[in-house]
Amino acid sequence: MKVIFFVIRKRHLKLFLLLLLVLLGGVLHKPVGRLVFPFPFREEIERRAEYAGVDPQLVAALIYVESKFNPKARSTKGARGLMQIMPETAAWVSAQKGLDLQEEDLDRPEVNIPIGVWYLSYLFREFNGDRVLALAAYNAGGEKVKAWLASGAWSGRVNDLHSIPYLETRRYVAKIMRTYCVYRYLYNHRA
């Protein structure tokens, strides 16, 4: 029994803690939940998200999943910073916005957040405001998502995530949607 508990605790500690918080109820559940799911850079995220018309809790969930709010995070594929932006994507966004951006600038939250939020907002517009499609495109690329939809490989619906051809994107969208629910619950009002 101890071995099973250790495996569960090791692999699912945050989910276990959140479930424990829900079961405990009471006055302290949100403050403790906020320790497990923090919201650093909140003012900057809320300001940029509001301007771009994107839900700030969704941005926080995306950042949590992408980098755990580590500004210096790097992926094996080369994505950088809080919102794990690929340098090619950053260059494209910079060209759209008329900015002069160096790759190392992506490690700075005051650069990474506006670039990432603008790009997420662009994906929302590209996919008619559909959150699931925009998140899938953030991970796999907009052209891949359009191809999946056109070929019928995926319907684009959240209840059909198992049909997304890329396992990584399938898991990514599901994880962000779960984390988004947590952030909406914990941070739906300014504290």
N, C-alpha and C positions, 0 to 999 in steps of 0.2 A: 504494500500500500504506500509506503514512503517513497519508493522509486517512482510510482505513477504520479504521486503528488508533486515530486520534484520536477518531473518532465512537464506537467501541466503548468506549474509555477514558473518554470524557466521559459517556456515557449509562449505562454499567454498571461503573463503577469499583469499587464495593463488591463486586459479584458477582465481578468479575475478581480482586480481592484475596483474597476468600474461596477461590476456586478455586485460586489460587496457593498459599495457605496449605495447602490440602488436599494439593496436589501436593508441596509441600516436606516435609510431615510434620515429624518431629522434635519436639524439646522446646519450641520457641518458638511453635508454631502457635496454641495457645490464647491466650497473652498478646497476640500480634499481632492475632488475631481480635477480642479484647476491646477493642483500640484502635479498630477499625472499627465494632464493635457494642458500645458501652459500656452499662453498667447503673447509671446514677446513681440515687439515691434507692432503692437496692436494699433496705436494711433496712426502710424504710417500706412498700415494695411487698410484700416477703415477709411482713411482719407483717400487713398488711391482707388480702393474698391468702389467707394461711393461715386467718385468722379467717373469711373469706367462703367458703372452700372452692374457691378458684380457683387455678389453676396460676400461680405468680409469673412464670415465663418467658413465659407467654402474655400476661400483663399487660405485661411489658417489651416484647414484640414489638408489642403494640397501641400502646403509647406511642411506640415507635420509629417505627412507620409513621405514626401520627397527628401527632406533633409533633417527632420527633427529640430528645425530652427537653427541649424548650424550654418552660419554665413560662409564658411570655408569648405562646405561639403563638395565632394567631387564624385562623379559616377565613373564607372569603368569605361563608359562610352564618351566621356568628356563633358558631360553636363556640369554646370557650376552654380554654386551659391544656394541661397535659401530655396528658390523655386526651381532649381536644377535646370537651368536654361542652357541649351546647346549654343555654342559660340555662333554657329551659322544662323540660328534663329534670332539671337541677339543682334547680329549684323543686319538681318532683314528688318527687324523691328526698328533698329536705329535708323536705317535708311528711310523707313516709312515716316518716322518722327523727326527726321532731319537732325539726328544727334551724331556726335563724334564719340564713339565708344571703343575702348580697348578691352580685350578679353579679360584682363585681370580686374576690370571694373565690376565684373559680375560677382565678385566676392564681397562687394560693398552692398549692404542692405538697401541703402538709399538709391542705388542704381538697379539692383536686382528686382526689388519689389515693383517699381513702376514698369519695368520692361516685362516682367512676368504677368502682372495684372493686365497690362495693355494687350499682351498676346492672348491671354485667356479670354478677355473681352472680345477680341477679334474672332476667336474660335466660336464664342457664343453667337456672334453675328453670322458667321459662316454656316453654322448649323441651326439657324432659326431659334436661338435661345434654348436649345435642348442641352441640359446639363450633362447627361450621360454621353452624348455624342461629343460634346466639347472636351470632356475629360478623357475620353478614348483618344481623341485627336491630339490632346496635349501629350499623351504618352506615345502613341504610335505614328502620329502625323495625320494631317487632314486628308491627304490624298489616299492613304491606306483606308481610312474610315469610309471615305466616299466610294472606294472600290468595293469594300465589303458590303455596303448598302446596295450598290448597283448590281452586284452579282447575286445578292440574296443570301450571302454567307452569314449575315447578321441583320436582324430586323432593326437594330438601334434601340430597342427597348431594354429597360433595366431588368425586367424579368426574363430576358433572353441573353444575359451576359455570358452564359455558358457557350454560346455560339460564336463569340468573338474568336477569330482564328488565332490570335496571339495569346498564349497563356499569360504572359507578363501583363498584357493590357487588360485581360479579363480580371486578374487579381488586383491590378492597380485601381481600376474603376470601382470594384467592390469595396476595396479597402478605403478609398477616399469617401465613398458614399457612407460607409459605417462611421468613419471618423467625423464626417460632416454632421451627422446626427448628434454625435457627442458634443461637438463645438456649438451647435445650435442650442443644445440643452444647457450647456455650461455658460455660454456667453451671449444669450439672446437679448440681454439688456446690459447697458453699460454699468459696470460695478465701480 
